[in-house]
């Protein structure tokens, strides 16, 4: 009994040395993160953000986009809790960023990327476990051909994919237009230009420059429409070709954005060598992707993008800045440097 009394008067534990109690919350949130993702993608599919410009109630959205009354409030309030929309009483409105980037009526719309994720990538990522075991892509390329064959199968699919690529590249393109020393150059060409987001942003920011985009011939009408919509058709032209079969066009600066990670190592090296061949002495190559940090610990998006390349391509993978600098050096480039752009994207620059 005396022992119990002594124990009850023991000195209190020093809280500063106590080990924090571990909980499973973070791990569960990671594992169930697809709940939030699917909710957001469904909102894009349904056009929620376009219909909420100026505000609207759940009942109005039930009528305009076909939401069922059983789930409409839970769905919309989940988007409120996720920060995608806001609610004042019964009225819902877009959050500022959603209003700018997810309203289809605005030129700043980047939802094409999320539409592609919803229609194409979401289901295929369900096969990641199989891909990790086999090393094989989980899309059309698993059986035959290239994933780009499916994406380019008709004009509607092509335009949707190229618009999605604009959503991926627009922020990085604006950063490249601002950060690269364009005053030292006169011409540039984007290799694998897609809709033309990068050439347009650079040309808008630097009136002394002229150039264009190089891509498969089928891309030409989409590129030309996009360029014309910005009034730049006199300074930007389309160069048709296949960068594995044809030489790259020549300019003072070549750009390759969100392209290199699509291909295996030997193909990456071949593309860098082609760019080196096409540049004049003193010309520069800009490569930008979601460059993985050299320690491979911080850029989670870049590492996840590399897993997406596993899902989508036969041999593609993302890479570190050090990797790219070494490949550039082997191709004959000098003075390589890595510069951050926006979000997870960085550019690697090399000089011929």
C-alpha positions as a Markdown table, in Angstrom:
| # | Residue | x | y | z |
|---|---|---|---|---|
| 1 | Unk | 0.0 | 0.0 | 0.0 |
| 2 | Unk | 2.9 | 2.3 | 0.8 |
| 3 | Unk | 4.3 | 1.6 | -2.6 |
| 4 | Unk | 1.1 | 2.7 | -4.3 |
| 5 | Unk | 1.0 | 6.0 | -2.3 |
| 6 | Unk | 4.6 | 6.7 | -3.2 |
| 7 | Unk | 3.8 | 6.1 | -6.9 |
| 8 | Unk | 0.9 | 8.6 | -6.7 |
| 9 | Unk | 3.2 | 11.3 | -5.5 |
| 10 | Unk | 5.9 | 10.6 | -8.2 |
| 11 | Unk | 7.3 | 13.6 | -10.1 |
| 12 | Unk | 5.2 | 14.5 | -13.2 |
| 13 | Unk | 6.6 | 13.4 | -16.6 |
| 14 | Unk | 8.4 | 16.2 | -18.4 |
| 15 | Unk | 6.1 | 16.9 | -21.4 |
| 16 | Unk | 9.0 | 18.4 | -23.4 |
| 17 | Unk | 10.6 | 15.0 | -23.7 |
| 18 | Unk | 7.4 | 13.0 | -24.4 |
| 19 | Unk | 7.2 | 11.4 | -27.8 |
| 20 | Unk | 4.2 | 12.7 | -29.8 |
| 21 | Unk | 1.5 | 10.1 | -30.1 |
| 22 | Unk | 1.4 | 8.7 | -33.7 |
| 23 | Unk | -1.9 | 8.6 | -35.5 |
| 24 | Unk | -2.8 | 7.0 | -38.8 |
| 25 | Unk | -4.5 | 10.2 | -40.1 |
| 26 | Unk | -1.7 | 11.2 | -42.6 |
| 27 | Unk | -1.4 | 7.7 | -44.0 |
| 28 | Unk | -5.2 | 7.3 | -44.4 |
| 29 | Unk | -5.4 | 10.7 | -46.1 |
| 30 | Unk | -2.7 | 9.6 | -48.6 |
| 31 | Unk | -4.4 | 6.3 | -49.3 |
| 32 | Unk | -7.9 | 7.8 | -49.7 |
| 33 | Unk | -6.8 | 10.9 | -51.6 |
| 34 | Unk | -8.6 | 9.7 | -54.7 |
| 35 | Unk | -11.9 | 10.7 | -53.0 |
| 36 | Unk | -11.0 | 14.4 | -53.3 |
| 37 | Unk | -9.5 | 13.9 | -56.7 |
| 38 | Unk | -12.5 | 12.2 | -58.1 |
| 39 | Unk | -14.8 | 14.9 | -56.6 |
| 40 | Unk | -12.8 | 17.7 | -58.3 |
| 41 | Unk | -12.6 | 15.9 | -61.6 |
| 42 | Unk | -16.4 | 15.2 | -61.6 |
| 43 | Unk | -17.0 | 18.9 | -61.0 |
| 44 | Unk | -14.9 | 19.8 | -64.0 |
| 45 | Unk | -16.7 | 17.1 | -66.1 |
| 46 | Unk | -20.1 | 18.6 | -65.1 |
| 47 | Unk | -19.0 | 22.2 | -65.8 |
| 48 | Unk | -19.7 | 23.2 | -62.2 |
| 49 | Unk | -17.2 | 26.1 | -62.3 |
| 50 | Unk | -18.5 | 27.5 | -65.6 |
| 51 | Unk | -22.1 | 27.4 | -64.2 |
| 52 | Unk | -21.1 | 29.0 | -60.9 |
| 53 | Unk | -19.7 | 32.2 | -62.4 |
| 54 | Unk | -21.8 | 34.9 | -60.7 |
| 55 | Unk | -23.1 | 32.3 | -58.1 |
| 56 | Unk | -25.9 | 29.8 | -57.9 |
| 57 | Unk | -27.8 | 27.5 | -55.6 |
| 58 | Unk | -27.9 | 23.8 | -55.3 |
| 59 | Unk | -31.4 | 23.7 | -56.8 |
| 60 | Unk | -30.2 | 25.8 | -59.8 |
| 61 | Unk | -27.3 | 23.4 | -60.4 |
| 62 | Unk | -29.6 | 20.5 | -60.1 |
| 63 | Unk | -31.6 | 21.9 | -63.0 |
| 64 | Unk | -28.8 | 23.2 | -65.2 |
| 65 | Unk | -26.2 | 20.4 | -65.0 |
| 66 | Unk | -28.4 | 17.5 | -63.9 |
| 67 | Unk | -27.3 | 16.9 | -60.3 |
| 68 | Unk | -29.6 | 14.5 | -58.3 |
| 69 | Unk | -31.1 | 16.1 | -55.3 |
| 70 | Unk | -29.9 | 13.2 | -53.1 |
| 71 | Unk | -26.2 | 14.2 | -53.5 |
| 72 | Unk | -26.1 | 17.8 | -54.7 |
| 73 | Unk | -25.6 | 19.4 | -51.3 |
| 74 | Unk | -22.9 | 16.9 | -50.2 |
| 75 | Unk | -21.1 | 17.2 | -53.5 |
| 76 | Unk | -21.1 | 21.0 | -53.5 |
| 77 | Unk | -20.3 | 21.3 | -49.8 |
| 78 | Unk | -17.4 | 18.9 | -50.3 |
| 79 | Unk | -16.1 | 21.3 | -52.9 |
| 80 | Unk | -16.5 | 24.1 | -50.4 |
| 81 | Unk | -14.5 | 22.1 | -47.8 |
| 82 | Unk | -11.8 | 21.4 | -50.4 |
| 83 | Unk | -11.5 | 25.1 | -51.2 |
| 84 | Unk | -12.6 | 24.8 | -54.8 |
| 85 | Unk | -15.8 | 26.8 | -54.3 |
| 86 | Unk | -17.3 | 29.0 | -51.6 |
| 87 | Unk | -20.7 | 29.3 | -50.0 |
| 88 | Unk | -22.6 | 32.3 | -48.6 |
| 89 | Unk | -25.9 | 31.1 | -47.1 |
| 90 | Unk | -27.4 | 29.0 | -49.9 |
| 91 | Unk | -25.4 | 30.6 | -52.7 |
| 92 | Unk | -22.3 | 28.9 | -54.1 |
| 93 | Unk | -19.5 | 30.8 | -55.9 |
| 94 | Unk | -16.2 | 29.8 | -57.4 |
| 95 | Unk | -13.0 | 30.3 | -55.3 |
| 96 | Unk | -10.9 | 33.0 | -57.0 |
| 97 | Unk | -8.4 | 30.6 | -58.6 |
| 98 | Unk | -11.2 | 28.3 | -59.8 |
| 99 | Unk | -13.1 | 31.2 | -61.3 |
| 100 | Unk | -10.0 | 32.2 | -63.3 |
| 101 | Unk | -8.8 | 28.8 | -64.4 |
| 102 | Unk | -11.8 | 26.5 | -64.6 |
| 103 | Unk | -14.4 | 28.7 | -66.3 |
| 104 | Unk | -14.6 | 27.4 | -69.9 |
| 105 | Unk | -15.6 | 30.9 | -71.1 |
| 106 | Unk | -12.2 | 32.4 | -70.1 |
| 107 | Unk | -9.0 | 32.2 | -72.1 |
| 108 | Unk | -7.2 | 31.3 | -68.9 |
| 109 | Unk | -9.1 | 28.0 | -68.8 |
| 110 | Unk | -6.8 | 25.1 | -67.9 |
| 111 | Unk | -9.5 | 22.5 | -67.2 |
| 112 | Unk | -8.6 | 20.7 | -70.4 |
| 113 | Unk | -5.8 | 19.0 | -68.5 |
| 114 | Unk | -8.2 | 17.9 | -65.8 |
| 115 | Unk | -10.7 | 16.7 | -68.4 |
| 116 | Unk | -8.0 | 14.5 | -69.9 |
| 117 | Unk | -7.0 | 13.2 | -66.4 |
| 118 | Unk | -10.7 | 12.3 | -65.8 |
| 119 | Unk | -11.3 | 10.7 | -69.1 |
| 120 | Unk | -7.9 | 9.0 | -69.6 |
| 121 | Unk | -5.6 | 8.8 | -66.6 |
| 122 | Unk | -7.9 | 8.3 | -63.7 |
| 123 | Unk | -9.0 | 4.7 | -64.6 |
| 124 | Unk | -5.5 | 3.7 | -65.9 |
| 125 | Unk | -3.9 | 4.7 | -62.6 |
| 126 | Unk | -6.0 | 1.9 | -61.0 |
| 127 | Unk | -3.6 | -0.5 | -62.7 |
| 128 | Unk | -0.4 | 1.0 | -61.2 |
| 129 | Unk | 0.2 | -2.1 | -59.1 |
| 130 | Unk | 0.3 | -4.2 | -62.3 |
| 131 | Unk | 2.5 | -1.7 | -64.0 |
| 132 | Unk | 5.0 | -1.7 | -61.1 |
| 133 | Unk | 5.2 | -5.5 | -61.3 |
| 134 | Unk | 5.5 | -5.7 | -65.1 |
| 135 | Unk | 7.2 | -2.5 | -66.1 |
| 136 | Unk | 4.6 | -2.2 | -68.9 |
| 137 | Unk | 2.3 | 0.7 | -69.8 |
| 138 | Unk | -1.3 | 0.3 | -68.9 |
| 139 | Unk | -2.9 | 2.0 | -72.0 |
| 140 | Unk | -3.1 | 1.4 | -75.7 |
| 141 | Unk | 0.7 | 1.0 | -75.9 |
| 142 | Unk | 0.4 | -2.2 | -73.8 |
| 143 | Unk | -1.0 | -4.0 | -76.8 |
| 144 | Unk | 0.1 | -2.1 | -79.9 |
| 145 | Unk | 1.3 | 1.3 | -81.2 |
| 146 | Unk | 1.9 | 4.5 | -79.4 |
| 147 | Unk | -0.4 | 6.2 | -76.8 |
| 148 | Unk | -0.3 | 9.2 | -79.1 |
| 149 | Unk | -1.9 | 7.2 | -81.9 |
| 150 | Unk | -5.1 | 7.0 | -79.7 |
| 151 | Unk | -4.9 | 10.6 | -78.7 |
| 152 | Unk | -4.5 | 11.8 | -82.3 |
| 153 | Unk | -7.2 | 9.5 | -83.7 |
| 154 | Unk | -9.6 | 12.3 | -84.6 |
| 155 | Unk | -9.7 | 16.1 | -84.6 |
| 156 | Unk | -11.8 | 16.3 | -81.4 |
| 157 | Unk | -9.5 | 14.0 | -79.4 |
| 158 | Unk | -6.4 | 15.8 | -80.8 |
| 159 | Unk | -7.7 | 19.3 | -79.9 |
| 160 | Unk | -8.7 | 18.1 | -76.4 |
| 161 | Unk | -5.2 | 16.7 | -75.8 |
| 162 | Unk | -3.4 | 19.7 | -77.2 |
| 163 | Unk | -5.6 | 22.0 | -75.1 |
| 164 | Unk | -4.6 | 19.9 | -72.1 |
| 165 | Unk | -1.0 | 20.3 | -72.9 |
| 166 | Unk | -1.5 | 24.1 | -72.9 |
| 167 | Unk | -2.9 | 23.7 | -69.3 |
| 168 | Unk | 0.2 | 21.8 | -68.3 |
| 169 | Unk | 2.6 | 24.3 | -69.9 |
| 170 | Unk | 1.1 | 27.7 | -69.6 |
| 171 | Unk | 2.7 | 28.6 | -66.2 |
| 172 | Unk | 6.1 | 27.3 | -67.2 |
| 173 | Unk | 5.9 | 29.2 | -70.5 |
| 174 | Unk | 5.2 | 32.5 | -68.8 |
| 175 | Unk | 8.1 | 31.9 | -66.5 |
| 176 | Unk | 10.5 | 31.0 | -69.4 |
| 177 | Unk | 9.4 | 34.2 | -71.2 |
| 178 | Unk | 10.4 | 36.2 | -68.1 |
| 179 | Unk | 13.5 | 34.4 | -66.8 |
| 180 | Unk | 15.5 | 33.5 | -70.0 |
| 181 | Unk | 17.7 | 36.3 | -71.5 |
| 182 | Unk | 15.8 | 36.7 | -74.7 |
| 183 | Unk | 17.4 | 40.0 | -75.5 |
| 184 | Unk | 20.5 | 38.1 | -76.6 |
| 185 | Unk | 18.6 | 36.2 | -79.3 |
| 186 | Unk | 16.4 | 36.8 | -82.3 |
| 187 | Unk | 14.7 | 33.5 | -83.2 |
| 188 | Unk | 13.3 | 30.5 | -81.4 |
| 189 | Unk | 11.4 | 27.3 | -82.1 |
| 190 | Unk | 9.5 | 25.1 | -79.7 |
| 191 | Unk | 10.1 | 21.4 | -80.5 |
| 192 | Unk | 6.9 | 19.5 | -79.9 |
| 193 | Unk | 4.9 | 22.7 | -79.6 |
| 194 | Unk | 1.4 | 21.2 | -79.3 |
| 195 | Unk | -1.2 | 24.0 | -79.4 |
| 196 | Unk | 1.6 | 26.7 | -79.1 |
| 197 | Unk | 1.3 | 27.9 | -75.5 |
| 198 | Unk | 5.1 | 28.4 | -75.1 |
| 199 | Unk | 5.8 | 30.2 | -78.4 |
| 200 | Unk | 2.8 | 32.5 | -77.9 |
| 201 | Unk | 3.8 | 33.5 | -74.4 |
| 202 | Unk | 7.4 | 34.2 | -75.4 |
| 203 | Unk | 6.3 | 36.2 | -78.5 |
| 204 | Unk | 3.8 | 38.2 | -76.5 |
| 205 | Unk | 6.5 | 39.2 | -74.0 |
| 206 | Unk | 9.3 | 39.9 | -76.5 |
| 207 | Unk | 8.2 | 41.7 | -79.7 |
| 208 | Unk | 11.7 | 41.5 | -81.3 |
| 209 | Unk | 11.5 | 37.7 | -81.4 |
| 210 | Unk | 10.2 | 35.5 | -84.2 |
| 211 | Unk | 9.9 | 31.8 | -84.4 |
| 212 | Unk | 7.3 | 29.0 | -84.2 |
| 213 | Unk | 6.6 | 25.5 | -83.3 |
| 214 | Unk | 7.7 | 22.1 | -84.7 |
| 215 | Unk | 5.3 | 19.1 | -84.4 |
| 216 | Unk | 3.5 | 16.4 | -86.4 |
| 217 | Unk | 1.7 | 17.8 | -89.5 |
| 218 | Unk | -1.7 | 16.9 | -88.0 |
| 219 | Unk | -1.1 | 19.5 | -85.3 |
| 220 | Unk | -0.8 | 22.4 | -87.8 |
| 221 | Unk | -4.4 | 23.6 | -87.8 |
| 222 | Unk | -4.7 | 23.6 | -84.0 |
| 223 | Unk | -1.4 | 25.5 | -83.7 |
| 224 | Unk | -2.3 | 28.1 | -86.3 |
| 225 | Unk | -5.7 | 28.7 | -84.8 |
| 226 | Unk | -4.2 | 29.3 | -81.4 |
| 227 | Unk | -1.5 | 31.6 | -82.7 |
| 228 | Unk | -4.0 | 33.6 | -84.8 |
| 229 | Unk | -6.3 | 34.0 | -81.7 |
| 230 | Unk | -3.4 | 36.0 | -80.2 |
| 231 | Unk | -2.6 | 38.0 | -83.3 |
| 232 | Unk | 0.8 | 36.5 | -83.8 |
| 233 | Unk | 0.5 | 34.8 | -87.1 |
| 234 | Unk | 3.0 | 37.2 | -88.7 |
| 235 | Unk | 5.8 | 36.2 | -86.2 |
| 236 | Unk | 5.1 | 32.6 | -85.4 |
| 237 | Unk | 4.9 | 29.8 | -88.0 |
| 238 | Unk | 4.3 | 26.1 | -87.9 |
| 239 | Unk | 7.1 | 23.6 | -88.9 |
| 240 | Unk | 5.7 | 20.2 | -89.7 |
| 241 | Unk | 7.8 | 17.1 | -89.1 |
| 242 | Unk | 8.5 | 14.1 | -86.9 |
| 243 | Unk | 11.4 | 14.7 | -84.5 |
| 244 | Unk | 12.5 | 11.1 | -84.6 |
| 245 | Unk | 12.5 | 10.9 | -88.5 |
| 246 | Unk | 13.3 | 14.5 | -89.5 |
| 247 | Unk | 16.0 | 17.0 | -88.6 |
| 248 | Unk | 14.9 | 19.8 | -86.2 |
| 249 | Unk | 14.5 | 23.2 | -87.7 |
| 250 | Unk | 17.2 | 25.8 | -87.0 |
| 251 | Unk | 16.9 | 28.8 | -84.7 |
| 252 | Unk | 19.0 | 30.7 | -82.1 |
| 253 | Unk | 17.0 | 28.9 | -79.3 |
| 254 | Unk | 15.3 | 25.6 | -79.3 |
| 255 | Unk | 12.8 | 24.6 | -76.6 |
| 256 | Unk | 11.7 | 21.1 | -75.6 |
| 257 | Unk | 9.0 | 21.2 | -72.9 |
| 258 | Unk | 7.2 | 18.2 | -71.4 |
| 259 | Unk | 8.6 | 16.2 | -74.2 |
| 260 | Unk | 11.8 | 14.5 | -73.0 |
| 261 | Unk | 10.1 | 12.6 | -70.2 |
| 262 | Unk | 7.9 | 10.7 | -72.8 |
| 263 | Unk | 10.8 | 8.6 | -74.1 |
| 264 | Unk | 13.4 | 6.0 | -73.0 |
| 265 | Unk | 17.0 | 6.9 | -72.3 |
| 266 | Unk | 18.3 | 6.3 | -75.8 |
| 267 | Unk | 15.5 | 8.3 | -77.3 |
| 268 | Unk | 16.2 | 11.1 | -74.9 |
| 269 | Unk | 19.8 | 11.2 | -75.9 |
| 270 | Unk | 18.9 | 11.1 | -79.6 |
| 271 | Unk | 16.6 | 14.1 | -79.3 |
| 272 | Unk | 19.2 | 16.1 | -77.4 |
| 273 | Unk | 21.7 | 15.3 | -80.1 |
| 274 | Unk | 19.3 | 16.4 | -82.8 |
| 275 | Unk | 18.8 | 19.7 | -81.1 |
| 276 | Unk | 22.5 | 20.2 | -80.8 |
| 277 | Unk | 22.9 | 19.6 | -84.5 |
| 278 | Unk | 20.2 | 22.1 | -85.4 |
| 279 | Unk | 21.6 | 25.0 | -83.2 |
| 280 | Unk | 24.1 | 27.5 | -84.4 |
| 281 | Unk | 27.3 | 28.0 | -82.4 |
| 282 | Unk | 26.3 | 30.0 | -79.3 |
| 283 | Unk | 22.7 | 28.9 | -79.6 |
| 284 | Unk | 20.8 | 27.6 | -76.6 |
| 285 | Unk | 18.5 | 24.6 | -75.8 |
| 286 | Unk | 15.9 | 24.9 | -73.1 |
| 287 | Unk | 14.5 | 21.6 | -71.7 |
| 288 | Unk | 11.7 | 21.9 | -69.2 |
| 289 | Unk | 9.8 | 19.2 | -67.3 |
| 290 | Unk | 8.8 | 18.5 | -63.7 |
| 291 | Unk | 12.5 | 18.1 | -63.0 |
| 292 | Unk | 13.1 | 15.8 | -60.0 |
| 293 | Unk | 15.4 | 17.3 | -57.3 |
| 294 | Unk | 18.9 | 15.7 | -57.3 |
| 295 | Unk | 18.3 | 14.1 | -53.9 |
| 296 | Unk | 15.0 | 12.6 | -55.2 |
| 297 | Unk | 13.3 | 13.5 | -51.9 |
| 298 | Unk | 11.3 | 16.8 | -52.5 |
| 299 | Unk | 9.6 | 17.1 | -55.9 |
| 300 | Unk | 6.8 | 14.6 | -55.2 |
| 301 | Unk | 5.0 | 15.8 | -58.4 |
| 302 | Unk | 8.0 | 15.0 | -60.5 |
| 303 | Unk | 8.3 | 11.5 | -59.1 |
| 304 | Unk | 4.6 | 10.9 | -59.5 |
| 305 | Unk | 4.8 | 12.2 | -63.1 |
| 306 | Unk | 7.5 | 9.6 | -63.7 |
| 307 | Unk | 5.1 | 6.9 | -62.5 |
| 308 | Unk | 2.6 | 8.4 | -64.9 |
| 309 | Unk | 5.1 | 7.8 | -67.7 |
| 310 | Unk | 5.2 | 4.2 | -66.6 |
| 311 | Unk | 1.4 | 4.1 | -67.0 |
| 312 | Unk | 1.4 | 6.0 | -70.3 |
| 313 | Unk | 4.5 | 5.1 | -72.2 |
| 314 | Unk | 6.7 | 2.1 | -73.1 |
| 315 | Unk | 9.9 | 3.6 | -71.8 |
| 316 | Unk | 9.4 | 7.2 | -70.6 |
| 317 | Unk | 10.5 | 8.5 | -67.2 |
| 318 | Unk | 11.2 | 11.8 | -65.5 |
| 319 | Unk | 14.7 | 12.8 | -64.4 |
| 320 | Unk | 16.9 | 15.0 | -62.2 |
| 321 | Unk | 18.6 | 18.2 | -63.3 |
| 322 | Unk | 21.9 | 16.5 | -62.8 |
| 323 | Unk | 20.8 | 13.7 | -65.2 |
| 324 | Unk | 19.8 | 16.1 | -67.9 |
| 325 | Unk | 23.0 | 18.2 | -67.5 |
| 326 | Unk | 25.0 | 15.0 | -68.0 |
| 327 | Unk | 23.0 | 14.0 | -71.1 |
| 328 | Unk | 23.4 | 17.5 | -72.5 |
| 329 | Unk | 27.2 | 17.4 | -71.9 |
| 330 | Unk | 27.5 | 14.1 | -73.7 |
| 331 | Unk | 25.6 | 15.6 | -76.6 |
| 332 | Unk | 28.2 | 18.4 | -76.9 |
| 333 | Unk | 26.5 | 21.2 | -74.9 |
| 334 | Unk | 28.3 | 23.4 | -72.4 |
| 335 | Unk | 27.5 | 25.8 | -69.6 |
| 336 | Unk | 24.5 | 23.8 | -68.4 |
| 337 | Unk | 22.4 | 25.2 | -65.6 |
| 338 | Unk | 19.1 | 24.4 | -63.9 |
| 339 | Unk | 16.6 | 27.1 | -63.0 |
| 340 | Unk | 13.2 | 26.8 | -61.3 |
| 341 | Unk | 10.2 | 27.9 | -63.2 |
| 342 | Unk | 6.7 | 27.6 | -61.6 |
| 343 | Unk | 5.5 | 24.9 | -59.2 |
| 344 | Unk | 7.2 | 21.6 | -59.9 |
| 345 | Unk | 8.7 | 22.7 | -63.2 |
| 346 | Unk | 12.3 | 23.7 | -63.8 |
| 347 | Unk | 14.3 | 24.3 | -67.0 |
| 348 | Unk | 17.7 | 23.0 | -67.9 |
| 349 | Unk | 19.6 | 25.3 | -70.3 |
| 350 | Unk | 22.6 | 24.3 | -72.4 |
| 351 | Unk | 24.7 | 26.3 | -74.9 |
| 352 | Unk | 26.2 | 24.9 | -78.1 |
